[in-house]
Amino acid sequence: MECASFRDQWNATFILAEEDHTLANALRFTLNQDPQVIFCGYSIPHPSDAQVNVRVQTTEKVARDVLKDAGQHLMLRCQHIRGTFDKAVDNFRTKNPPDDHPSQNMDSD
């Protein structure tokens, strides 16, 4: 992560290299849920560049810290989703064991 514009500690633009809309939109959503964030948006300067510019403006907390916290919250949210999904798959497999069809037990010699 690189800080492109840092006029003061509450307003900053960060450059995220090798990223695209996938992370940027999720990060923007997470940042905008923080009550200390006044504005958050992102742009991709050119479609052929794997780079995202994220602009953060806050009320009281340092913009860099708010971005870091949002990344942590997003990571925890993803871990929760993954855990919930894995449990659902395990429950499905327990309740619906695979049938013993000869086609599923064929060896590929």
Secondary structure, DSSP 8 states (H G I E B T S, - for coil): -EEEEEEETTEEEEEEET--HHHHHHHHHHHHTSTTEEEEEEE-S-TTS-EEEEEEEESSS-HHHHHHHHHHHHHHHHHHHHHHHHHHHHHHHHHS-----GGGS----
